[in-house]
Amino acid sequence: MPNSQTPLWVSMLLAGIALIGPLGAAWITTKRDDKRWSRELARERERWQREDDKRRQDLSHESRMNWRDRRVEAYSDLHDAIMVWLEGALQVMDATDAEFSKEIDSMDERAAKLRKLVSRIRVVGGRETEDAADRLLSLVYKHYSRIKRKLTVEEISEVAQEIYTGRKALEACFRVDLGLAGVESQVYS
């Protein structure tokens, strides 16, 4: 073998190295790209998770506000109906014999409205509020049967006081349900 010629095995080795070099570099680059892709994918998943959590939180807040609005509406309606019922009880007391039956019919409608509103409280209210509303409705029906017998002024006053006390207990439950337990209501005159 002359000196100027390279042995075949050296040429093959160099060809193998020349082939392995780019393949190795491609393999290393692929591995790096895979790791980079995995990191980017993990970041995207975290971002998506944060967005989903925020969306869920926003929906949860909206839902709570919606329920709170429903409670406020139901509580206000029941409170107003109780006051209307009390006014009707006072009107029955002042009614003449001719007006008495008309006033009693009006009280029937008011009591039915109260019953319907208490049913609504059972859906949107808390457990204590539901119990307080049921107690107040029981008081209303207990005294309603007494009112039909034409009460004296003292008896009407007693009825009004009992209903007023029940209404105050119910209002306290309303305030707790609405998160206003420590907040005093302001009365403007």
LOMAR-951163 format. One record per residue: x, y, z of N, C-alpha, C in turn; residue number from 0. Coordinates in pm, 1 decimal, decimal comma, padded with zeros to 6 digits. Example, Ala and Ser with C-alpha at 12.3 -4.5 7.8 and 13.67 -1.06 7.14 Angstrom:
<sites>
(site (01319,0 -00569,0 00780,0) (01230,0 -00450,0 00780,0) (01320,0 -00330,0 00780,0) 0)
(site (01285,0 -00225,0 00708,0) (01367,0 -00106,0 00714,0) (01290,0 00003,0 00787,0) 1)
</sites>
This chain:
<sites>
(site (00083,6 -00114,2 00000,0) (00000,0 00000,0 00000,0) (00089,6 00122,5 00000,0) 0)
(site (00066,6 00204,7 -00098,4) (00149,7 00323,7 -00104,6) (00110,8 00421,3 00007,3) 1)
(site (00203,6 00506,0 00037,2) (00185,3 00602,3 00146,0) (00077,8 00704,3 00117,5) 2)
(site (00054,1 00735,2 -00000,6) (-00041,3 00839,7 -00033,6) (-00185,2 00792,4 -00025,8) 3)
(site (-00206,4 00670,2 -00015,2) (-00344,2 00621,0 -00006,3) (-00382,9 00598,8 00139,4) 4)
(site (-00504,1 00630,2 00166,4) (-00556,8 00608,6 00300,6) (-00619,8 00469,8 00304,1) 5)
(site (-00601,5 00404,7 00418,0) (-00662,9 00273,7 00425,3) (-00817,3 00285,4 00418,1) 6)
(site (-00878,4 00185,0 00374,0) (-01023,6 00181,1 00355,9) (-01096,9 00194,4 00488,3) 7)
(site (-01048,2 00133,6 00585,8) (-01116,1 00139,3 00715,6) (-01118,9 00280,8 00772,1) 8)
(site (-01012,5 00361,1 00742,6) (-01009,4 00498,9 00789,9) (-01116,3 00578,1 00715,3) 9)
(site (-01127,9 00554,2 00585,9) (-01230,3 00623,6 00506,7) (-01369,9 00587,1 00557,2) 10)
(site (-01386,5 00460,6 00589,5) (-01516,5 00415,2 00638,9) (-01544,7 00476,0 00776,3) 11)
(site (-01442,3 00483,2 00858,7) (-01459,1 00542,5 00990,8) (-01496,6 00690,0 00978,8) 12)
(site (-01426,7 00759,9 00891,7) (-01456,3 00902,2 00870,8) (-01596,6 00920,2 00811,7) 13)
(site (-01635,6 00832,7 00722,7) (-01770,1 00839,4 00665,2) (-01874,4 00811,5 00773,1) 14)
(site (-01845,5 00714,8 00859,4) (-01938,2 00684,4 00970,2) (-01951,2 00802,4 01064,9) 15)
(site (-01834,3 00864,8 01095,3) (-01836,6 00981,9 01184,1) (-01912,7 01095,4 01116,2) 16)
(site (-01889,5 01112,6 00988,1) (-01958,4 01218,0 00914,3) (-02109,3 01192,5 00912,8) 17)
(site (-02149,1 01068,6 00910,7) (-02290,2 01034,0 00910,6) (-02351,0 01044,2 01052,2) 18)
(site (-02275,1 00998,2 01150,6) (-02323,4 00999,0 01288,8) (-02333,2 01142,6 01341,8) 19)
(site (-02245,3 01229,0 01304,6) (-02244,1 01367,6 01352,4) (-02374,9 01438,7 01324,6) 20)
(site (-02418,1 01448,1 01199,7) (-02545,6 01514,4 01172,4) (-02665,1 01441,0 01233,7) 21)
(site (-02661,6 01306,9 01231,3) (-02772,5 01232,3 01292,0) (-02778,0 01256,5 01442,6) 22)
(site (-02662,9 01258,7 01506,1) (-02655,6 01286,6 01650,3) (-02703,5 01428,0 01679,5) 23)
(site (-02659,4 01522,2 01597,0) (-02701,7 01661,2 01616,1) (-02853,1 01672,9 01597,2) 24)
(site (-02907,0 01603,3 01498,2) (-03051,5 01605,6 01474,7) (-03125,4 01543,0 01593,3) 25)
(site (-03071,4 01435,3 01645,4) (-03133,4 01368,1 01760,9) (-03131,7 01460,9 01883,2) 26)
(site (-03018,7 01526,2 01909,4) (-03007,5 01618,3 02023,0) (-03103,4 01736,5 02003,7) 27)
(site (-03109,8 01789,8 01884,0) (-03200,3 01901,1 01854,9) (-03345,4 01859,0 01875,8) 28)
(site (-03379,3 01739,3 01832,9) (-03515,6 01687,9 01850,5) (-03549,4 01675,4 01998,0) 29)
(site (-03456,2 01623,1 02074,9) (-03478,9 01609,4 02219,3) (-03498,9 01745,9 02284,4) 30)
(site (-03417,2 01842,9 02245,5) (-03430,5 01978,2 02299,6) (-03565,8 02039,2 02260,5) 31)
(site (-03605,4 02019,7 02134,7) (-03734,3 02070,4 02089,0) (-03849,8 02004,7 02165,5) 32)
(site (-03836,7 01874,5 02189,8) (-03940,2 01803,8 02265,5) (-03952,8 01860,1 02407,2) 33)
(site (-03837,9 01885,8 02470,7) (-03840,6 01942,7 02605,9) (-03900,2 02083,8 02604,0) 34)
(site (-03859,9 02163,6 02505,0) (-03913,2 02298,9 02492,9) (-04063,9 02293,5 02468,5) 35)
(site (-04105,7 02205,4 02380,6) (-04247,7 02189,3 02350,5) (-04325,0 02147,3 02476,4) 36)
(site (-04267,9 02055,3 02554,4) (-04332,2 02010,9 02678,6) (-04345,6 02126,3 02777,4) 37)
(site (-04240,7 02208,6 02790,3) (-04247,2 02324,2 02881,1) (-04353,4 02423,1 02833,4) 38)
(site (-04355,7 02451,2 02703,5) (-04455,7 02543,8 02649,6) (-04597,6 02489,1 02668,9) 39)
(site (-04612,8 02360,6 02646,5) (-04742,8 02297,6 02665,3) (-04785,5 02304,9 02811,9) 40)
(site (-04692,0 02281,1 02903,5) (-04723,0 02290,7 03046,8) (-04763,8 02433,9 03082,5) 41)
(site (-04692,7 02532,8 03027,3) (-04728,3 02672,5 03053,4) (-04867,7 02704,5 02999,2) 42)
(site (-04895,3 02655,7 02878,7) (-05028,1 02678,5 02819,8) (-05137,5 02613,2 02904,5) 43)
(site (-05110,3 02490,7 02950,3) (-05208,9 02423,1 03035,3) (-05233,1 02501,3 03163,1) 44)
(site (-05126,5 02553,0 03224,0) (-05141,7 02635,3 03344,7) (-05224,3 02760,6 03314,5) 45)
(site (-05195,9 02823,9 03202,0) (-05270,1 02943,5 03163,8) (-05418,1 02909,7 03141,5) 46)
(site (-05443,8 02800,7 03071,3) (-05581,6 02757,4 03047,8) (-05650,6 02726,5 03180,9) 47)
(site (-05577,8 02660,4 03270,5) (-05634,2 02627,1 03401,0) (-05669,4 02754,7 03478,5) 48)
(site (-05579,2 02853,6 03475,7) (-05606,7 02980,6 03543,5) (-05729,3 03048,5 03482,5) 49)
(site (-05736,5 03047,7 03349,0) (-05852,0 03108,6 03282,4) (-05981,1 03035,2 03318,0) 50)
(site (-05976,7 02901,0 03318,9) (-06094,1 02822,5 03356,1) (-06134,3 02849,6 03501,0) 51)
(site (-06035,1 02856,1 03590,5) (-06063,8 02885,0 03730,7) (-06127,8 03022,2 03745,2) 52)
(site (-06074,5 03120,5 03672,4) (-06130,5 03256,2 03679,4) (-06273,1 03257,2 03625,0) 53)
(site (-06294,7 03187,1 03512,9) (-06428,8 03179,6 03454,3) (-06526,3 03112,9 03552,5) 54)
(site (-06481,3 03001,9 03616,2) (-06564,6 02933,8 03714,6) (-06595,0 03024,7 03833,3) 55)
(site (-06492,2 03096,7 03877,3) (-06509,9 03188,6 03989,7) (-06608,6 03299,9 03953,0) 56)
(site (-06594,7 03353,2 03832,1) (-06688,2 03457,5 03787,4) (-06830,8 03403,9 03780,9) 57)
(site (-06845,8 03282,3 03727,2) (-06979,1 03222,1 03720,0) (-07034,1 03195,2 03859,7) 58)
(site (-06947,0 03149,6 03949,2) (-06988,8 03123,3 04085,5) (-07032,9 03253,1 04153,1) 59)
(site (-06957,6 03359,1 04129,4) (-06993,8 03489,1 04187,2) (-07127,8 03537,2 04129,9) 60)
(site (-07142,4 03523,2 03998,6) (-07269,3 03561,8 03935,5) (-07384,6 03481,1 03993,4) 61)
(site (-07361,7 03351,7 04011,4) (-07465,4 03265,3 04066,4) (-07501,4 03308,1 04208,6) 62)
(site (-07399,0 03335,8 04290,2) (-07426,1 03381,3 04427,2) (-07502,4 03513,1 04426,3) 63)
(site (-07463,4 03603,6 04337,7) (-07532,8 03732,4 04330,3) (-07676,5 03714,1 04282,6) 64)
(site (-07695,7 03622,0 04187,9) (-07830,1 03592,7 04139,0) (-07917,0 03538,1 04252,9) 65)
(site (-07862,6 03442,3 04330,4) (-07937,5 03386,3 04442,9) (-07963,2 03493,5 04547,6) 66)
(site (-07864,5 03579,0 04570,4) (-07881,8 03686,2 04668,7) (-07994,1 03779,7 04622,2) 67)
(site (-07994,4 03813,6 04493,8) (-08100,9 03898,9 04440,4) (-08237,6 03833,4 04456,7) 68)
(site (-08242,5 03703,0 04431,7) (-08369,6 03630,9 04447,9) (-08414,5 03632,5 04594,1) 69)
(site (-08316,7 03615,9 04683,1) (-08350,6 03619,3 04825,7) (-08401,6 03757,1 04865,6) 70)
(site (-08330,7 03859,6 04823,0) (-08372,8 03996,5 04857,2) (-08515,6 04020,0 04808,4) 71)
(site (-08542,9 03979,3 04685,9) (-08676,9 03997,7 04629,9) (-08781,6 03919,6 04708,7) 72)
(site (-08751,4 03793,0 04738,5) (-08847,0 03710,1 04813,1) (-08868,0 03764,7 04953,8) 73)
(site (-08760,3 03805,0 05018,5) (-08770,6 03857,1 05154,4) (-08848,8 03988,5 05156,3) 74)
(site (-08822,5 04074,1 05059,0) (-08894,6 04201,4 05051,5) (-09043,2 04177,8 05028,2) 75)
(site (-09072,9 04087,4 04936,0) (-09213,8 04057,7 04906,8) (-09285,4 04003,1 05030,0) 76)
(site (-09219,2 03912,4 05102,3) (-09281,4 03855,2 05221,5) (-09299,3 03963,5 05328,7) 77)
(site (-09198,8 04045,2 05346,1) (-09207,7 04152,6 05444,9) (-09325,1 04245,6 05411,6) 78)
(site (-09335,4 04284,0 05285,3) (-09445,7 04371,6 05243,9) (-09580,8 04304,1 05265,1) 79)
(site (-09589,3 04175,1 05233,4) (-09715,9 04102,4 05248,2) (-09756,6 04092,9 05395,4) 80)
(site (-09658,9 04078,0 05483,5) (-09690,4 04073,0 05626,8) (-09747,4 04207,2 05671,4) 81)
(site (-09685,5 04314,8 05624,2) (-09734,7 04447,9 05661,2) (-09875,5 04471,1 05606,3) 82)
(site (-09900,7 04425,3 05484,9) (-10034,6 04439,0 05425,6) (-10134,9 04356,5 05506,4) 83)
(site (-10093,1 04237,3 05550,3) (-10181,9 04153,0 05630,8) (-10215,6 04222,8 05762,9) 84)
(site (-10114,8 04281,6 05825,6) (-10139,5 04353,9 05951,4) (-10233,9 04472,2 05929,6) 85)
(site (-10213,8 04544,3 05820,7) (-10304,2 04656,1 05789,4) (-10446,6 04604,9 05770,4) 86)
(site (-10458,2 04491,2 05703,2) (-10590,6 04431,1 05683,6) (-10653,8 04390,6 05815,4) 87)
(site (-10572,4 04340,1 05908,5) (-10625,2 04302,0 06040,0) (-10680,5 04425,4 06111,5) 88)
(site (-10610,3 04535,6 06097,1) (-10659,1 04659,9 06159,4) (-10785,3 04709,9 06090,3) 89)
(site (-10793,6 04691,7 05959,0) (-10913,8 04733,6 05886,9) (-11034,0 04649,7 05927,2) 90)
(site (-11010,4 04520,7 05951,2) (-11119,6 04433,0 05994,9) (-11173,2 04481,9 06128,8) 91)
(site (-11081,1 04526,4 06214,5) (-11122,9 04574,2 06346,0) (-11213,6 04697,2 06334,2) 92)
(site (-11180,9 04783,6 06239,8) (-11257,9 04906,8 06222,4) (-11380,2 04889,4 06131,5) 93)
(site (-11396,2 04771,9 06073,4) (-11504,4 04751,3 05976,7) (-11640,0 04744,1 06045,5) 94)
(site (-11738,1 04797,2 05975,5) (-11876,2 04784,9 06023,8) (-11924,3 04643,6 05991,9) 95)
(site (-12039,1 04609,2 06043,9) (-12092,3 04474,6 06018,7) (-12112,1 04449,4 05869,3) 96)
(site (-12151,8 04551,8 05795,6) (-12173,4 04537,4 05650,7) (-12041,5 04516,5 05576,8) 97)
(site (-11934,8 04581,3 05622,3) (-11804,7 04570,6 05554,9) (-11724,3 04449,0 05602,5) 98)
(site (-11766,1 04391,3 05713,4) (-11686,2 04286,2 05776,3) (-11660,6 04168,7 05682,7) 99)
(site (-11763,0 04120,3 05614,1) (-11745,0 04003,0 05527,2) (-11652,9 04035,9 05409,3) 100)
(site (-11663,0 04158,8 05357,7) (-11575,1 04200,7 05247,9) (-11428,7 04205,1 05296,3) 101)
(site (-11408,8 04258,2 05415,8) (-11273,1 04265,6 05473,0) (-11217,2 04125,7 05500,4) 102)
(site (-11302,5 04034,5 05544,5) (-11258,3 03896,4 05570,4) (-11215,9 03830,2 05439,1) 103)
(site (-11291,0 03854,0 05330,7) (-11252,1 03800,7 05200,1) (-11116,2 03855,4 05158,2) 104)
(site (-11096,1 03982,8 05183,5) (-10968,0 04045,5 05153,2) (-10856,3 03980,3 05235,3) 105)
(site (-10888,0 03946,7 05361,8) (-10789,0 03879,4 05446,9) (-10757,9 03739,4 05393,7) 106)
(site (-10858,3 03673,1 05335,6) (-10835,1 03541,2 05274,2) (-10729,0 03552,7 05164,2) 107)
(site (-10744,3 03652,8 05078,9) (-10649,2 03674,3 04969,2) (-10509,5 03705,8 05023,3) 108)
(site (-10504,4 03788,6 05127,5) (-10375,8 03826,0 05186,6) (-10307,6 03705,2 05250,2) 109)
(site (-10384,3 03622,4 05317,1) (-10327,6 03502,1 05379,5) (-10277,1 03404,8 05272,5) 110)
(site (-10350,3 03392,5 05163,3) (-10306,2 03304,8 05053,9) (-10175,5 03356,6 04993,1) 111)
(site (-10166,6 03488,6 04978,6) (-10043,4 03546,9 04925,6) (-09926,9 03520,9 05020,5) 112)
(site (-09951,1 03534,6 05149,7) (-09846,8 03505,2 05248,6) (-09800,3 03360,3 05237,1) 113)
(site (-09895,1 03268,3 05224,9) (-09861,0 03126,0 05213,3) (-09774,6 03102,0 05089,2) 114)
(site (-09810,9 03165,7 04980,4) (-09733,6 03150,8 04856,1) (-09591,7 03206,5 04873,3) 115)
(site (-09580,2 03321,0 04939,4) (-09448,6 03381,1 04959,5) (-09362,8 03300,1 05056,3) 116)
(site (-09423,9 03239,2 05156,5) (-09348,4 03152,2 05247,7) (-09298,4 03030,0 05171,1) 117)
(site (-09377,5 02980,2 05077,8) (-09331,3 02868,1 04993,5) (-09208,3 02909,5 04913,3) 118)
(site (-09208,5 03031,0 04865,7) (-09092,3 03082,5 04791,8) (-08969,7 03092,5 04883,0) 119)
(site (-08991,4 03132,3 05007,5) (-08881,5 03140,4 05104,3) (-08823,6 03001,1 05127,7) 120)
(site (-08907,1 02899,6 05124,1) (-08857,9 02762,3 05143,2) (-08760,2 02723,1 05032,7) 121)
(site (-08774,5 02783,7 04917,0) (-08685,9 02752,1 04804,9) (-08555,3 02831,8 04813,1) 122)
(site (-08564,2 02960,8 04838,5) (-08444,1 03044,8 04830,2) (-08380,6 03076,8 04965,0) 123)
(site (-08453,0 03057,9 05074,0) (-08402,4 03098,8 05204,7) (-08319,8 02991,6 05272,9) 124)
(site (-08248,9 03035,6 05375,0) (-08173,9 02943,2 05458,4) (-08268,0 02867,5 05552,0) 125)
(site (-08213,7 02769,0 05619,1) (-08294,5 02682,8 05706,3) (-08362,1 02762,8 05818,4) 126)
(site (-08286,0 02848,3 05884,9) (-08342,9 02927,7 05995,4) (-08449,3 03024,5 05944,4) 127)
(site (-08425,0 03082,3 05828,4) (-08523,0 03174,2 05769,9) (-08650,7 03099,5 05735,4) 128)
(site (-08634,8 02980,9 05680,7) (-08751,4 02898,7 05647,6) (-08832,2 02867,6 05774,2) 129)
(site (-08762,5 02831,0 05882,4) (-08831,3 02800,9 06008,4) (-08902,3 02925,0 06063,5) 130)
(site (-08834,4 03039,6 06058,7) (-08895,2 03163,1 06108,3) (-09017,0 03201,2 06024,5) 131)
(site (-09009,2 03182,8 05893,4) (-09123,1 03213,5 05805,1) (-09239,6 03119,7 05835,1) 132)
(site (-09209,4 02992,0 05857,8) (-09316,0 02896,7 05891,9) (-09381,7 02933,3 06025,2) 133)
(site (-09299,9 02973,5 06123,8) (-09356,5 03014,0 06254,1) (-09447,2 03136,4 06237,1) 134)
(site (-09401,3 03231,1 06156,5) (-09481,5 03351,6 06134,4) (-09611,3 03318,0 06061,6) 135)
(site (-09603,7 03229,7 05962,8) (-09725,4 03189,3 05891,7) (-09822,3 03118,8 05986,9) 136)
(site (-09768,8 03037,1 06076,9) (-09854,2 02971,2 06176,9) (-09922,2 03074,3 06265,6) 137)
(site (-09847,0 03176,6 06305,3) (-09906,4 03284,6 06385,3) (-10018,3 03354,5 06308,8) 138)
(site (-09992,1 03381,0 06182,4) (-10091,7 03449,3 06100,0) (-10220,2 03366,5 06094,8) 139)
(site (-10208,7 03236,6 06068,7) (-10329,2 03154,1 06058,8) (-10396,3 03135,8 06194,3) 140)
(site (-10316,0 03128,0 06299,5) (-10372,8 03117,2 06434,7) (-10457,4 03241,1 06465,0) 141)
(site (-10401,6 03356,4 06437,3) (-10473,1 03479,8 06468,4) (-10580,5 03512,4 06365,0) 142)
(site (-10562,6 03462,4 06245,9) (-10663,1 03486,3 06141,5) (-10797,1 03426,3 06183,5) 143)
(site (-10793,0 03307,5 06241,4) (-10918,3 03246,3 06286,1) (-10979,6 03327,1 06400,7) 144)
(site (-10896,4 03391,2 06481,3) (-10947,8 03477,1 06588,7) (-11008,1 03606,0 06530,6) 145)
(site (-10941,5 03660,0 06428,4) (-10988,7 03785,5 06368,9) (-11127,5 03767,8 06307,8) 146)
(site (-11155,1 03651,4 06253,6) (-11286,2 03625,5 06192,8) (-11399,5 03637,7 06294,9) 147)
(site (-11364,2 03626,0 06423,5) (-11466,9 03636,1 06528,3) (-11481,2 03778,5 06579,5) 148)
(site (-11421,4 03874,0 06510,7) (-11431,2 04016,1 06545,2) (-11372,7 04041,1 06684,2) 149)
(site (-11245,4 04072,5 06684,2) (-11171,9 04093,5 06808,7) (-11192,8 04232,7 06865,2) 150)
(site (-11162,6 04245,1 06992,6) (-11163,6 04376,6 07057,3) (-11032,7 04447,6 07023,4) 151)
(site (-11025,4 04573,4 07060,6) (-10905,0 04652,7 07033,7) (-10784,2 04591,0 07103,0) 152)
(site (-10802,9 04546,2 07227,9) (-10692,2 04485,6 07302,5) (-10645,3 04357,5 07234,4) 153)
(site (-10740,2 04276,5 07189,1) (-10703,7 04150,9 07123,7) (-10630,7 04177,3 06991,5) 154)
(site (-10677,4 04274,9 06915,5) (-10610,3 04311,1 06790,4) (-10469,5 04361,4 06820,4) 155)
(site (-10455,2 04438,3 06924,5) (-10324,1 04489,2 06963,8) (-10230,5 04373,6 06999,2) 156)
(site (-10284,6 04273,4 07069,9) (-10206,2 04155,5 07105,8) (-10163,9 04078,7 06980,2) 157)
(site (-10256,5 04062,3 06888,1) (-10227,1 03994,4 06761,0) (-10118,3 04070,3 06686,1) 158)
(site (-10136,1 04201,0 06675,0) (-10038,2 04282,7 06602,0) (-09900,6 04272,2 06667,7) 159)
(site (-09896,0 04271,7 06800,3) (-09767,6 04262,3 06870,7) (-09701,0 04127,3 06844,6) 160)
(site (-09778,4 04019,5 06848,4) (-09721,7 03886,7 06821,7) (-09669,3 03876,9 06678,0) 161)
(site (-09746,8 03927,5 06583,6) (-09704,9 03925,3 06443,4) (-09581,2 04012,5 06426,3) 162)
(site (-09580,2 04127,7 06490,3) (-09465,1 04218,4 06482,3) (-09339,9 04150,0 06536,7) 163)
(site (-09351,2 04079,3 06649,5) (-09237,5 04007,8 06708,2) (-09188,7 03897,6 06613,3) 164)
(site (-09282,6 03824,2 06556,0) (-09245,2 03720,6 06458,6) (-09179,0 03779,2 06335,8) 165)
(site (-09228,5 03896,6 06293,3) (-09169,7 03963,9 06177,2) (-09028,5 04009,2 06208,2) 166)
(site (-09004,6 04058,2 06329,9) (-08870,3 04101,5 06369,7) (-08773,4 03982,0 06370,5) 167)
(site (-08819,1 03867,7 06419,6) (-08735,5 03746,6 06419,8) (-08704,1 03704,4 06276,6) 168)
(site (-08803,0 03715,2 06189,8) (-08783,1 03681,4 06049,1) (-08684,5 03778,7 05983,4) 169)
(site (-08698,2 03906,1 06014,3) (-08605,5 04005,5 05959,6) (-08461,9 03976,3 06002,7) 170)
(site (-08444,1 03933,3 06128,0) (-08309,3 03898,3 06175,5) (-08253,6 03782,5 06093,3) 171)
(site (-08337,4 03685,1 06062,1) (-08293,9 03572,9 05977,4) (-08260,7 03621,2 05836,1) 172)
(site (-08341,6 03712,7 05783,3) (-08314,1 03769,5 05651,3) (-08175,3 03831,8 05650,5) 173)
(site (-08146,3 03910,1 05753,5) (-08018,1 03980,8 05760,6) (-07901,6 03881,7 05766,4) 174)
(site (-07917,5 03773,3 05839,5) (-07812,1 03672,3 05847,6) (-07792,2 03607,6 05710,5) 175)
(site (-07902,4 03569,9 05645,7) (-07893,5 03507,0 05513,1) (-07826,7 03598,0 05410,5) 176)
(site (-07850,9 03727,0 05422,5) (-07797,0 03821,7 05324,5) (-07658,8 03872,7 05363,5) 177)
(site (-07606,5 03826,0 05475,5) (-07473,8 03868,1 05518,6) (-07473,1 04007,4 05578,8) 178)
(site (-07585,2 04049,6 05632,2) (-07597,2 04184,0 05690,0) (-07620,5 04178,1 05840,1) 179)
(site (-07580,5 04068,1 05902,8) (-07613,0 04046,3 06043,7) (-07559,9 04157,8 06134,1) 180)
(site (-07441,7 04209,7 06108,8) (-07385,4 04312,5 06195,7) (-07418,4 04453,0 06152,2) 181)
(site (-07483,6 04467,0 06039,5) (-07512,7 04600,1 05985,3) (-07649,6 04643,9 06035,6) 182)
(site (-07653,5 04760,0 06095,1) (-07781,1 04812,8 06144,4) (-07855,8 04879,6 06029,5) 183)
(site (-07985,2 04858,1 06024,5) (-08064,9 04925,9 05923,1) (-08091,8 05067,0 05971,2) 184)
(site (-08100,8 05157,6 05876,5) (-08125,4 05296,3 05910,3) (-08268,5 05331,8 05871,5) 185)
(site (-08335,9 05393,4 05965,6) (-08472,6 05435,5 05939,3) (-08469,9 05585,8 05918,8) 186)
(site (-08524,0 05629,8 05808,7) (-08528,2 05772,4 05777,7) (-08667,8 05824,0 05804,3) 187)
(site (-08676,7 05934,0 05875,8) (-08809,3 05988,4 05901,7) (-08832,2 06114,8 05823,6) 188)
</sites>
